[in-house]
């Protein structure tokens, strides 16, 4: 066994044309806490890792089509509720709420344009349950 087995996720870092709005979205809707706001970036805390949102007002944001960050909720109802709340708030919803073999989910975009997946494993097919840590 090598030392890489103890490696953990330290942080995610990505640019945003509106880093303040993106940080506020992550704080208000995704359980992040803003720990620092500078001219160059906002640093958000999550249990176990940080998210750094870099200020890039002049950078053209062209994310690869399938690139996204996924957030997991504990139940189908919590995913459906967040989908409905985002829709009512005018968040850019990319897919309907749908049942997937690995658990129900939907995709939306945060204010900076990056794709987010909001999912649950609560209703994942039995064949996938053994691939989850918890």
Backbone as CSV, one residue per row, in Angstrom:
resi,resn,N_x,N_y,N_z,CA_x,CA_y,CA_z,C_x,C_y,C_z
1,UNK,0.856,-1.176,0.000,0.000,0.000,0.000,0.901,1.238,0.000
2,UNK,0.572,2.200,-0.850,1.378,3.425,-0.879,0.709,4.531,-0.067
3,UNK,1.425,5.630,0.119,0.937,6.749,0.914,-0.269,7.453,0.321
4,UNK,-0.575,7.200,-0.955,-1.703,7.879,-1.592,-3.056,7.423,-1.065
5,UNK,-3.113,6.304,-0.382,-4.390,5.820,0.127,-4.928,6.698,1.250
6,UNK,-4.066,7.483,1.877,-4.524,8.379,2.941,-4.817,9.786,2.419
7,UNK,-4.654,9.980,1.119,-4.896,11.293,0.528,-6.387,11.619,0.595
8,UNK,-6.705,12.874,0.884,-8.104,13.300,0.894,-8.236,14.557,0.042
9,UNK,-9.455,14.855,-0.341,-9.732,16.068,-1.099,-9.448,17.268,-0.206
10,UNK,-8.615,18.191,-0.670,-8.266,19.383,0.095,-9.158,20.550,-0.306
11,UNK,-9.268,20.802,-1.621,-10.099,21.910,-2.071,-10.441,21.774,-3.553
12,UNK,-11.474,22.471,-3.950,-11.837,22.680,-5.341,-11.583,24.151,-5.617
13,UNK,-11.084,24.465,-6.790,-10.850,25.863,-7.152,-11.307,26.059,-8.587
14,UNK,-12.122,27.083,-8.800,-12.589,27.360,-10.152,-12.887,28.848,-10.303
15,UNK,-12.830,29.347,-11.549,-13.090,30.768,-11.790,-14.578,31.049,-11.937
16,UNK,-14.927,32.302,-11.728,-16.302,32.754,-11.941,-16.279,34.205,-12.403
17,UNK,-17.163,34.521,-13.349,-17.310,35.909,-13.787,-17.950,36.776,-12.709
18,UNK,-18.692,36.156,-11.821,-19.319,36.869,-10.708,-19.068,36.047,-9.445
19,UNK,-17.846,36.142,-8.935,-17.447,35.290,-7.820,-18.211,35.595,-6.537
20,UNK,-18.655,36.810,-6.353,-19.421,37.155,-5.154,-20.797,36.477,-5.206
21,UNK,-21.477,36.550,-6.360,-22.786,35.893,-6.501,-22.647,34.378,-6.411
22,UNK,-21.584,33.839,-6.987,-21.359,32.395,-6.928,-21.123,31.962,-5.485
23,UNK,-20.297,32.687,-4.753,-20.043,32.353,-3.352,-21.330,32.446,-2.532
24,UNK,-22.122,33.480,-2.776,-23.391,33.637,-2.051,-24.338,32.476,-2.348
25,UNK,-24.375,32.012,-3.600,-25.204,30.873,-3.986,-24.765,29.617,-3.224
26,UNK,-23.465,29.362,-3.190,-22.935,28.200,-2.486,-23.223,28.296,-0.988
27,UNK,-23.155,29.501,-0.445,-23.436,29.686,0.977,-24.923,29.480,1.275
28,UNK,-25.777,30.130,0.504,-27.217,30.108,0.776,-27.853,28.747,0.497
29,UNK,-27.427,28.083,-0.580,-28.134,26.889,-1.027,-27.390,25.570,-0.848
30,UNK,-26.070,25.609,-0.672,-25.297,24.368,-0.689,-24.509,24.121,0.594
31,UNK,-24.849,24.842,1.650,-24.276,24.557,2.953,-22.824,24.955,3.147
32,UNK,-22.326,25.868,2.338,-20.951,26.348,2.492,-20.931,27.564,3.408
33,UNK,-19.798,27.787,4.021,-19.604,28.981,4.840,-18.470,29.791,4.225
34,UNK,-18.734,31.066,3.935,-17.684,31.929,3.385,-16.718,32.259,4.517
35,UNK,-15.449,31.872,4.339,-14.460,32.130,5.385,-13.558,33.305,5.054
36,UNK,-13.459,33.655,3.782,-12.641,34.811,3.385,-13.144,35.333,2.054
37,UNK,-13.175,36.668,1.944,-13.532,37.319,0.688,-12.441,38.334,0.401
38,UNK,-11.763,38.119,-0.708,-10.674,39.005,-1.118,-11.006,39.534,-2.511
39,UNK,-10.193,40.434,-3.025,-10.403,40.911,-4.393,-10.196,39.807,-5.415
40,UNK,-9.354,38.842,-5.088,-9.005,37.797,-6.054,-9.845,36.536,-5.934
41,UNK,-10.492,36.307,-4.780,-11.217,35.050,-4.590,-12.068,35.085,-3.327
42,UNK,-12.999,34.143,-3.259,-13.735,33.834,-2.039,-13.368,32.412,-1.651
43,UNK,-13.158,32.205,-0.364,-12.864,30.873,0.132,-14.056,30.425,0.963
44,UNK,-14.580,29.264,0.607,-15.727,28.698,1.302,-15.313,27.413,1.983
45,UNK,-15.916,27.132,3.105,-15.633,25.922,3.873,-16.788,24.944,3.735
46,UNK,-16.405,23.684,3.605,-17.326,22.552,3.653,-16.702,21.546,4.605
47,UNK,-17.475,20.687,5.216,-16.855,19.657,6.049,-15.862,18.825,5.221
48,UNK,-14.596,18.903,5.579,-13.584,18.090,4.927,-12.838,18.710,3.768
49,UNK,-13.335,19.806,3.212,-12.626,20.447,2.103,-13.101,21.883,1.917
50,UNK,-12.313,22.640,1.182,-12.636,24.038,0.872,-13.017,24.179,-0.596
51,UNK,-13.690,25.261,-0.901,-13.982,25.645,-2.281,-13.447,27.053,-2.455
52,UNK,-12.605,27.242,-3.463,-12.035,28.550,-3.772,-12.669,29.016,-5.072
53,UNK,-13.370,30.139,-5.016,-13.999,30.703,-6.214,-13.191,31.920,-6.603
54,UNK,-12.511,31.804,-7.718,-11.594,32.839,-8.176,-12.334,33.922,-8.954
55,UNK,-11.955,35.163,-8.722,-12.536,36.308,-9.422,-11.947,36.370,-10.833
56,UNK,-12.776,36.150,-11.839,-12.329,36.152,-13.236,-13.353,36.860,-14.109
57,UNK,-13.554,38.179,-13.880,-14.625,38.890,-14.593,-14.427,38.958,-16.105
58,UNK,-13.207,38.869,-16.575,-12.949,39.004,-18.005,-12.655,37.679,-18.701
59,UNK,-12.740,36.576,-17.981,-12.446,35.260,-18.548,-13.716,34.659,-19.132
60,UNK,-13.650,34.227,-20.386,-14.806,33.564,-21.004,-14.960,32.180,-20.379
61,UNK,-16.101,31.933,-19.765,-16.348,30.643,-19.113,-16.974,29.689,-20.109
62,UNK,-16.209,28.705,-20.494,-16.710,27.664,-21.383,-16.372,26.324,-20.754
63,UNK,-17.273,25.831,-19.926,-17.055,24.566,-19.240,-17.286,23.418,-20.204
64,UNK,-16.478,22.367,-20.124,-16.775,21.171,-20.935,-18.190,20.691,-20.627
65,UNK,-18.872,20.181,-21.600,-20.296,19.854,-21.504,-20.659,19.028,-20.272
66,UNK,-19.902,18.017,-19.944,-20.260,17.139,-18.825,-19.544,17.463,-17.526
67,UNK,-18.691,18.482,-17.502,-17.989,18.818,-16.271,-18.988,19.361,-15.258
68,UNK,-18.905,18.857,-14.031,-19.805,19.352,-12.990,-19.272,18.992,-11.613
69,UNK,-19.854,19.617,-10.614,-19.623,19.283,-9.211,-20.927,18.691,-8.688
70,UNK,-20.823,17.606,-7.933,-22.009,16.955,-7.395,-22.146,17.152,-5.896
71,UNK,-23.353,17.425,-5.465,-23.687,17.530,-4.044,-24.761,16.504,-3.735
72,UNK,-24.555,15.766,-2.649,-25.475,14.699,-2.276,-26.340,15.113,-1.091
73,UNK,-27.622,14.838,-1.203,-28.578,15.058,-0.118,-29.064,13.709,0.402
74,UNK,-29.626,13.673,1.606,-29.953,12.381,2.217,-31.192,11.672,1.681
75,UNK,-32.083,12.378,0.988,-33.338,11.729,0.590,-33.819,12.226,-0.772
76,UNK,-34.695,11.439,-1.359,-35.336,11.815,-2.617,-36.127,13.107,-2.417
77,UNK,-36.823,13.195,-1.303,-37.652,14.375,-1.027,-36.801,15.639,-0.927
78,UNK,-35.624,15.538,-0.310,-34.774,16.725,-0.177,-34.240,17.176,-1.533
79,UNK,-33.964,16.242,-2.422,-33.521,16.614,-3.781,-34.675,17.260,-4.539
80,UNK,-35.856,16.655,-4.464,-37.034,17.202,-5.156,-37.369,18.595,-4.612
81,UNK,-37.293,18.766,-3.278,-37.591,20.068,-2.676,-36.612,21.144,-3.151
82,UNK,-35.325,20.797,-3.212,-34.336,21.785,-3.670,-34.548,22.105,-5.145
83,UNK,-34.884,21.114,-5.947,-35.193,21.354,-7.361,-36.343,22.357,-7.483
84,UNK,-37.407,22.122,-6.738,-38.575,23.007,-6.792,-38.231,24.408,-6.296
85,UNK,-37.433,24.492,-5.221,-37.034,25.803,-4.688,-36.168,26.551,-5.701
86,UNK,-35.182,25.859,-6.288,-34.330,26.493,-7.298,-35.157,26.985,-8.474
87,UNK,-36.088,26.173,-8.920,-36.939,26.558,-10.050,-37.726,27.827,-9.717
88,UNK,-38.292,27.879,-8.512,-39.061,29.050,-8.089,-38.179,30.296,-7.964
89,UNK,-36.915,30.106,-7.624,-35.986,31.229,-7.474,-35.382,31.684,-8.797
90,UNK,-35.648,30.954,-9.873,-35.105,31.322,-11.170,-33.694,30.807,-11.430
91,UNK,-33.238,29.825,-10.625,-31.940,29.199,-10.891,-32.041,28.499,-12.241
92,UNK,-30.985,28.558,-13.025,-30.996,27.939,-14.348,-30.984,26.420,-14.206
93,UNK,-32.136,25.807,-14.385,-32.311,24.363,-14.265,-31.997,23.736,-15.627
94,UNK,-31.094,22.775,-15.634,-30.668,22.133,-16.880,-31.429,20.850,-17.178
95,UNK,-31.915,20.161,-16.143,-32.695,18.946,-16.340,-33.856,18.952,-15.364
96,UNK,-34.839,18.149,-15.679,-35.906,17.905,-14.721,-35.346,17.045,-13.587
97,UNK,-36.066,16.968,-12.493,-35.761,16.006,-11.440,-36.033,14.632,-12.042
98,UNK,-35.078,13.689,-11.912,-35.300,12.366,-12.504,-34.676,11.256,-11.673
99,UNK,-35.253,10.071,-11.789,-34.742,8.863,-11.135,-33.644,8.296,-12.021
100,UNK,-32.489,8.014,-11.416,-31.341,7.436,-12.117,-30.967,6.160,-11.379
101,UNK,-30.330,5.235,-12.045,-29.954,3.972,-11.393,-29.028,4.165,-10.197
102,UNK,-28.258,5.268,-10.194,-27.370,5.561,-9.066,-28.005,6.526,-8.067
103,UNK,-29.281,6.842,-8.262,-30.000,7.711,-7.334,-30.636,8.885,-8.051
104,UNK,-31.708,9.414,-7.506,-32.427,10.536,-8.115,-31.560,11.776,-8.114
105,UNK,-31.813,12.671,-9.103,-30.953,13.846,-9.268,-31.568,14.863,-10.210
106,UNK,-30.906,16.009,-10.266,-31.155,17.012,-11.291,-29.874,17.804,-11.469
107,UNK,-29.812,18.533,-12.573,-28.653,19.369,-12.869,-29.113,20.813,-13.033
108,UNK,-28.288,21.732,-12.533,-28.564,23.160,-12.655,-27.232,23.885,-12.821
109,UNK,-27.298,25.184,-13.044,-26.077,25.978,-13.146,-26.053,27.019,-12.040
110,UNK,-24.866,27.190,-11.463,-24.672,28.233,-10.459,-24.476,29.556,-11.189
111,UNK,-24.491,30.706,-10.490,-24.437,32.006,-11.165,-23.253,32.203,-12.108
112,UNK,-22.122,31.548,-11.855,-20.970,31.649,-12.741,-21.044,30.751,-13.960
113,UNK,-22.051,29.903,-14.033,-22.285,29.074,-15.208,-21.803,27.636,-15.126
114,UNK,-21.205,27.233,-14.006,-20.751,25.853,-13.892,-21.927,24.946,-13.566
115,UNK,-21.909,23.759,-14.129,-22.960,22.776,-13.922,-22.822,22.121,-12.549
116,UNK,-23.946,22.004,-11.843,-24.010,21.320,-10.558,-24.975,20.156,-10.659
117,UNK,-24.615,19.066,-10.033,-25.517,17.926,-9.892,-25.952,17.872,-8.438
118,UNK,-27.241,17.777,-8.216,-27.791,17.606,-6.877,-28.440,16.222,-6.875
119,UNK,-27.946,15.339,-6.002,-28.431,13.961,-6.054,-28.643,13.382,-4.662
120,UNK,-29.185,12.179,-4.675,-29.282,11.342,-3.486,-28.948,9.918,-3.898
121,UNK,-28.405,9.167,-2.963,-28.169,7.737,-3.198,-29.245,6.901,-2.524
122,UNK,-30.177,7.554,-1.860,-31.191,6.859,-1.067,-32.005,5.875,-1.893
123,UNK,-32.240,6.172,-3.157,-33.054,5.293,-3.999,-32.236,4.651,-5.121
124,UNK,-30.927,4.534,-4.924,-30.070,3.897,-5.927,-30.429,2.422,-6.058
125,UNK,-30.268,1.893,-7.269,-30.503,0.472,-7.502,-29.549,-0.356,-6.643
126,UNK,-30.000,-1.528,-6.248,-29.209,-2.409,-5.375,-27.828,-2.707,-5.953
127,UNK,-27.711,-2.801,-7.267,-26.419,-3.138,-7.886,-25.365,-2.056,-7.656
128,UNK,-25.756,-0.834,-7.297,-24.805,0.256,-7.067,-24.500,0.469,-5.592
129,UNK,-25.331,-0.043,-4.721,-25.177,0.242,-3.295,-23.818,-0.176,-2.744
130,UNK,-23.241,-1.240,-3.248,-21.941,-1.696,-2.783,-20.790,-0.806,-3.219
131,UNK,-21.040,0.127,-4.152,-19.979,1.020,-4.624,-19.901,2.301,-3.804
132,UNK,-20.828,2.501,-2.875,-20.855,3.702,-2.050,-20.129,3.435,-0.737
133,UNK,-19.455,4.439,-0.219,-18.759,4.306,1.062,-19.701,4.185,2.232
134,UNK,-20.812,4.894,2.156,-21.743,4.846,3.276,-23.157,4.744,2.800
